[in-house]
């Protein structure tokens, strides 16, 4: 590293010119970014079932539905129906809307002289002789209407707006679409503030809105927090200004690289600028601290710059490599969004290191020589820091076995908690309880059946196969068994529709549904010829494939997937191999694919751990010490998992991402401590003195960078979105545990001779 710094100082003009050119290119590349990402492609692009979902969605109905609801004590009044007709007309004129179902489109079947006639509930209510009270009772009892478009008490209405199937629809466009739908409702005469939204698309809308919050509020807060923290540590402006400048430069280069790979920036990329900013600050502060300490030894400016290369340059290289390994391991998760994110974050770490090790010493040489670290007002801050480090060194080396026993007890408690982890993903629950999406969800759960849907598609091997007597009997049996599932609110299928028609045409029949191929075919023909609409949402033209929709109140995607798979199992039990059965739906697919994602996250965590262990071995030049050094780095992850397992009913799957980031970043302090200890151990034979000098030099930077990391991630704690909020709460707590393990457990293990001691070698 010393030779590299010497080369940098000898080629300042060349490097500054290259920096300007690369920054211009990166800025131009970043300006080409298009914020557009398909939710399906981001998470399900590698799922074979995703393409089947698109195919059946174009043929039947799909679950890309926005549900709007409102209170109306007189739903059948002329004024209410006029407003609803107007809103339906405006909404269906939207290019991305396939249909809008409401009381304005709902149908009732009647017997007209032995002929099935399908009429509009709305038109019946408008008739001069209409008995609104009686109609409302019938509507509430209608299995295709009550609990879906009309609440069970008849005081609330809903409109189900089905969007067109579009795999390329940008997730970021959904909030704008929902805003237009609400505008149409207001234009039709509804009080916009009293219209509630539900459905997966609405949940995504609330999540995506957090992207702007991160970029417009959290990122600036991160910059200000880091700037103030570095100023407070050094009590001088130049380290803060230098760190901010180089970190922002790293963000520009990283985003330029990301857009060069793919101009379509997805929602998760909102965290990239903040993460790169924080990591870059950490590297630069280590260099600034070492540079100032060397000046305090009486060295000239150039000598101090070169000495800092020996002091922390090698450690910074290995810390960046371990962080790189943690981030690049995200590419093992089998979803495009995590692969792209892992690659960009990993390359961003490399960019931050390159700039710190190139522009850092270069700018040191151009700036006036500063006062030593303990000079001026900053002495008070570092006096407090010295006292903390002295106490830590006294405890860890004076009572090593007690320290180790204490950490062992914490580890056992954490392991108990880890065994209790229950992973689930509910997009609505990722938002705060006072978020409008959560409030609206609670409103719908109070007044309607579940808005979360699993679609079950059954396909017979031949045309008209669903009209076969045995198959129809199986469908009737399947309807009853699915309705009996405790997680299911309602089951919509061909069976209740034919049951309603049978009650109209054959009210005295002993059978509750039509029996026989001929009767069933006749009912279907009468329904269509009598004016019935939307049969294609449940049955195809060839009478070969049918759709069954299960409505659930639980929005957890793993629960939805489990119910969908259970429905498929029941279907197979009834029909055997003669009917092809496939559950699908966006929520189902995400829940079913979640196990693959979790396996990928687990493999990513293991790979990250192994790669970091190898790098630790090279960093400290000892296999035994490298392996043993992973123990204090495993502890923070166990504490994180144990806390979640003990105190959380269920853990969101994104929590594992926090663990991957934590190990990639948290291991840096261990490297700085052990690399410095390696240097001090080579310089003297007394182990206690080597540890003391390591505390005095590396310990200071470890505390400072941990504070910077905590301050940098802390603004995320104010996000409404759980995955981002975890970055603000749990990642800082995990990093603090990692710091304590490095300052207490590592020196205790060194003193007790538990694997970390390294044989002194000749100074390189």
Secondary structure, 3 states (H helix, E strand, C coil): CHHHHHHHHHCHHHHHHHHHHHHHHHHHHHCCCEECCCHHHHHHCCCHHHHHHHHHHHHCCCCCEEEEEEECCCCCCHHHHHHHHHHHHHHHCCCCEEEEECCCCCEEEEEECCEEEEEEHHHHHHCCCCCHHHHHHHHHHCCCCECCCECCCCCEEEEEEEECCCCCCCHHHHHHHHHHHHHHHHHCCCCHHHCEEECHHHHHHHHHHHHHHHHHHHHHHHHHHHHHHHHHHHCCHHHHHHHHHHHHHHHHHHHHHHHHHCCEECHHHHHHHHHHHHHHHHHHHHHHHHHHHHHHCCCCHHHHHHHHHHHHHHHHHHHHHHHHHHHHHHHHCCCHHHHHHHHHHHHHHHHHHHHHHHHHHHHHHHCCCCCCCCCCCHHHHHHHHHHHHHHHHHHHHHCHHHHHHHHHHHHHHHHHHHCCCCECCCCCCCECCCCHHHHHHHHHHHHCCCCEEEEEEEEECCCCHHHCHHHHHHHHHHHHHHHCCCCEEEEECHHHHHHHHHHHHCCCCCCCCCCCHHHHHHHHHHHHHCCCCCHHHCECCCCCEEEEEEEECCCCHHHHHHHHHHHHHHHHHHHHHHEEEEEECHHHHHHHHHHHHHHHHHHHHHHHHHHHHHHHHHHHCCHHHHHHCHHHHHHHHHHHHHHHHHHCCCECCCHHHHHHHHHHHHHHHHHHHHHHHHHHHHHCCCHHHHHHHHHHHHHHHHHHHHHHHHHHHHHHHHCCEHHHHHHHHHHHHHHHHHHHHHHHHHHHHHHHCCCCCCCCCCCC
